[in-house]
Amino acid sequence: MDDNPAQQIWETALGELQVQVSKHNYQTWLEKTTGISYQDKEFVIGVPNSFIAEYLDQNQRSLIKKTLIGIIHHQVNPVFRINNGYHHADEKTSPTSLPASSPFNPRYTLDSFITGDSNRLAYAAAAGVANNPKASYNPLFIYGGVGLGKTHLLHGIGQQALANHLRVCYVSGEQFTNEFITALQENQLKLFHSKYRRIDILLVDDIQFISGKERTEECFFHTFNELYNTNHQIVVTSDHLPKSIPRLTERLRSRFEGGLVTDIQPPDFETRLAILQSKSQQKGEAIAQDTLETIAQQLQQNIRELEGNLNRVIAYARLLQRAATPELATEALRNITNEPTARVISSQWIEAVANSFQLTPADLKGLKRDKNVALARQLAMYLIRQETRSPLVQIGRELGKRNPSTVKYACERIAAEIDINPQLRRRAADIRHQVLSE
């Protein structure tokens, strides 16, 4: 267990900052920071070097201060410490280069990735590529919203490939673009091509960043072809399907669609709960199941928010020197959600399911028993149970005053069918994404 309360508070702050700034800015300026101490309204944040200290002081001080106040509920003054020294806004420092480090987060392994209905296919494809590159899916294209685990899978593939003594290159779309521009300016294209074309696996995160950049796209197209034609593995991630990436050239879109395209959806309740159990174990925190369920019931759109809420509850319990009970969790999260137990109400799920089957909510609540209506009704029961944890009695009441045993049977039937029916699994994922995105 971490005995440093400042570090616990800072981990909570990082969870919130991670969803307020771009991923590139978070990884560059915030990811390697630590909470050192908190005393007399002064919160000391450890940073790797003076370059990062100066940037945070000048550009992110107000955001960091606001975030810390929201957690601590007291005025606080952020102070940045570099190698046992302090950095305030009036100190003059000279920029230094960022420290070199592995591109892979050791926590982001395939073994630590929590699977559920929302990400099972993407995980299976990533594991296949990691264990048997070039013979599985090439290219592998993974798409989904922010913070759902795309980068985790890329890091997991990369670490597995390194363990198998393969040459791996991991890069973001933004980094690829910046390196290409630098290579052009410094007449170093030969070195640039050597870096990206003499490898066994190329992992590219957020490929959508290169769209609309004509020369960068052309360079990546030729790099892609070189690797593909020599039977080397390519894995890319994006926040959109290939056909939905704005301004992406048709020839690159065609290349991406030529392999396996799979998605990651927002996690359902069971997956959120499993993630929280794993995260709390990693932190050495013994948190009761009912408290984790309270946190999981918040409809977070991504895993970063989920972990941020867990960190917030842990820090809140420590600050107040109280046990992390469901009541405390509700209190700790009250300022984040509009309501302590914010949930999408059942009527939204019923309407979304009805629309998907070209029916009306009245059809699902009525007496019709034809195959299409029955399937839609059972799917609505399943999704409401999964996402809101509403009692069986309440679900049955909202769908035509049906018995709890009917609801229980419907949930069990759909759960079994989803495992073997990819079309139904896709429909459920689409409905879930529609409701949770509203």
JOBELTA-V269886 format. One record per backbone hydrogen bond with DSSP energy under -0.5 kcal/mol. NH is the residue of the N-H (numbers start at 1). CO is the residue of the C=O. If there is no record, write none. Layout:
((NH/CO) (NH/CO))
This chain:
((2/283) (3/1) (5/3) (8/4) (9/5) (10/6) (11/7) (12/8) (13/9) (14/10) (15/11) (16/12) (17/13) (18/14) (19/16) (20/17) (21/17) (26/22) (27/23) (28/24) (29/25) (30/25) (30/26) (31/26) (33/30) (34/46) (36/34) (36/44) (37/44) (39/42) (42/39) (43/41) (43/77) (44/37) (44/42) (45/43) (45/79) (46/34) (47/81) (53/49) (54/50) (55/51) (56/52) (57/53) (58/54) (59/55) (60/55) (60/56) (61/56) (64/60) (65/61) (66/62) (67/63) (68/64) (69/65) (70/66) (71/67) (71/68) (72/68) (73/69) (77/41) (78/76) (79/43) (80/87) (81/45) (81/79) (82/85) (83/47) (83/81) (85/82) (87/80) (91/88) (93/91) (106/104) (108/105) (109/107) (113/110) (114/112) (115/113) (119/116) (120/116) (123/119) (124/120) (125/121) (126/122) (127/123) (128/124) (129/125) (130/126) (131/127) (132/128) (135/132) (136/132) (139/234) (140/234) (141/139) (141/260) (142/140) (142/236) (143/262) (144/238) (145/264) (148/145) (153/149) (154/150) (155/151) (156/152) (157/153) (158/154) (159/155) (160/156) (161/157) (162/158) (163/159) (164/160) (165/162) (166/161) (168/166) (169/201) (171/203) (173/205) (176/172) (177/173) (178/174) (179/175) (180/176) (181/177) (182/178) (183/179) (184/180) (185/181) (186/182) (187/184) (188/183) (192/188) (193/189) (194/190) (195/191) (196/192) (197/193) (198/194) (200/167) (201/167) (202/233) (203/169) (203/201) (204/202) (204/235) (205/171) (205/203) (207/237) (209/206) (210/207) (211/208) (212/247) (213/210) (214/212) (217/213) (218/214) (219/215) (220/216) (221/217) (222/218) (223/219) (224/220) (225/221) (226/222) (227/223) (228/224) (229/225) (230/226) (231/228) (232/227) (233/200) (235/202) (236/140) (237/204) (238/142) (244/241) (245/241) (245/242) (246/244) (248/245) (253/249) (254/250) (255/251) (256/252) (257/253) (258/254) (258/255) (259/256) (260/139) (261/259) (262/141) (262/260) (264/143) (265/118) (272/268) (273/269) (274/270) (275/271) (276/272) (277/273) (278/274) (279/275) (280/276) (281/277) (282/278) (283/279) (284/281) (285/280) (287/285) (292/288) (293/289) (294/290) (295/291) (296/292) (297/293) (298/295) (299/342) (300/298) (303/147) (304/147) (306/302) (307/303) (308/304) (309/305) (310/306) (311/307) (312/308) (313/309) (314/310) (315/311) (316/312) (317/313) (318/314) (319/315) (320/316) (321/317) (322/317) (325/323) (329/325) (330/326) (331/327) (332/328) (333/329) (334/331) (336/333) (337/333) (342/339) (348/345) (349/345) (350/346) (351/347) (352/348) (353/349) (354/350) (355/351) (356/352) (357/353) (358/355) (359/354) (363/360) (364/360) (365/361) (366/362) (374/370) (375/371) (376/372) (377/373) (378/374) (379/375) (380/376) (381/377) (382/378) (383/379) (384/380) (385/381) (386/382) (387/383) (388/384) (389/384) (389/385) (390/384) (395/391) (396/392) (397/393) (398/394) (399/395) (400/397) (401/396) (401/397) (402/396) (406/403) (407/403) (408/404) (409/405) (410/406) (411/407) (412/408) (413/409) (414/410) (415/411) (416/412) (417/413) (418/414) (419/415) (420/416) (420/417) (421/417) (422/420) (425/421) (426/422) (427/423) (428/424) (429/425) (430/426) (431/427) (432/428) (433/429) (434/430) (435/431) (436/432) (437/433) (438/434) (438/435))
